[in-house]
Structure formats: structure tokens, C-alpha cells
Amino acid sequence: MNPVLRQLMLAALAATALTGCEQSATSTAVAPVEINHGTSCALDGMLLADYPGPKAQIHYAGQAEPDFFCDTVEMFNIYLSPEQVRAVHGLFVQDMGKADWDVPRDHWIDAKNAYYVHGSKRRGSMGSTIASFAQENDAVKFAAEYGGKVYRFADITPDMVALDGGALHDSNM
């Protein structure tokens, strides 16, 4: 066989193999993991089950368990940080249109498809939080009752999620 033709065939075979690997790695669905009484926040070790408000989780490539966050603000702060370079395979928040605010369990939704209310008077585990909803009408209803403005995932900016000592102002801790 012609050496040039052989090299071309090997290169094509390698490219096909790599493409197949990429497709299988990205087509694997990531599912949210439910919290339990021992689930702690990746940032500060707080037990998620002990605090009100929406929780969040980030699934990273090559990491078996997600990083959990006791507040959506923490999740956004990490995700939107310029230092965040790990490959993210999934972001989940709780649908507060269905979950109990004081004892949120279950009702995980894809964070990128959610509606968010920033600036409400409802407090989460770290004080001010960003409420998350699967349905726009639930977010609008929440904002009408508790204040705040409705945003989509792409509209949340780093300055909206600064971790500036919210725990210092939390009277529930």
C-alpha cells in the first residue's frame, strides 16, 4: 500500500475514533442528585438541609459527585468566576414554584433553563438569595409578592452574585 495513502487512512481512522469519543462523552446525560441530612456546601461546609431557600449543584467532568451549594448565589459566583476553568457537565437549581422555601427538597431543574428573581425580600441560607423557578409565571408571581426582578440564566452577572460577607448580615446563624 502507498505510504501516503496509508497515513491518510490512519489519520481518518484516528479522527473518527476521536469524534466518537467526544460524542459519547457529551451525550451522557447528567442527572441531579438529591440532598440528604449530611450534604454539605462545597464552599463553607454548611449542611444544606438546615437552611431555607433554593439550593444548587454543579457537576464537573471527571468528578463522580457534584459540588453542592446552600444558595444559588454561591453557584452563580463559582460558575461566573473567570477563574472557573473546569468543564461543567450540569448545573441544577431547585424549582421554588414547587419546593417548600423553608425545607426545600427535590424539584431539581436545569439551571440554564430556569427563571430567576433577584432582589426579593425572601432570605436563603446566606441572606439575600436569587430564587429559581421552572416556570416564568411562578417567577413573576414570586416577584410581585416578595419584590425583585425576573431574569434568565444568561442575564445574571458577576456583580449580582458577589460573595461579600452575606453570612455576616444573616441574623439566623
Rosetta blueprint (number, residue, H / E / L):
1 M L
2 N L
3 P H
4 V H
5 L H
6 R H
7 Q H
8 L H
9 M H
10 L H
11 A H
12 A H
13 L H
14 A H
15 A H
16 T H
17 A H
18 L H
19 T H
20 G H
21 C H
22 E H
23 Q H
24 S H
25 A H
26 T H
27 S H
28 T L
29 A L
30 V L
31 A L
32 P L
33 V L
34 E L
35 I L
36 N L
37 H L
38 G L
39 T L
40 S E
41 C L
42 A L
43 L L
44 D L
45 G L
46 M L
47 L E
48 L H
49 A H
50 D H
51 Y L
52 P L
53 G L
54 P L
55 K L
56 A E
57 Q E
58 I E
59 H E
60 Y E
61 A L
62 G L
63 Q L
64 A L
65 E L
66 P L
67 D E
68 F E
69 F E
70 C L
71 D L
72 T H
73 V H
74 E H
75 M H
76 F H
77 N H
78 I H
79 Y H
80 L L
81 S L
82 P L
83 E L
84 Q L
85 V L
86 R L
87 A L
88 V E
89 H E
90 G E
91 L E
92 F E
93 V E
94 Q E
95 D L
96 M L
97 G L
98 K L
99 A L
100 D L
101 W L
102 D L
103 V L
104 P L
105 R L
106 D L
107 H L
108 W E
109 I E
110 D E
111 A H
112 K H
113 N H
114 A L
115 Y E
116 Y E
117 V E
118 H E
119 G E
120 S E
121 K E
122 R E
123 R E
124 G E
125 S L
126 M L
127 G E
128 S E
129 T E
130 I E
131 A E
132 S E
133 F E
134 A L
135 Q L
136 E H
137 N H
138 D H
139 A H
140 V H
141 K H
142 F H
143 A H
144 A H
145 E H
146 Y H
147 G L
148 G L
149 K E
150 V E
151 Y E
152 R E
153 F H
154 A H
155 D H
156 I L
157 T L
158 P H
159 D H
160 M H
161 V H
162 A L
163 L L
164 D L
165 G L
166 G H
167 A H
168 L H
169 H H
170 D L
171 S L
172 N L
173 M L
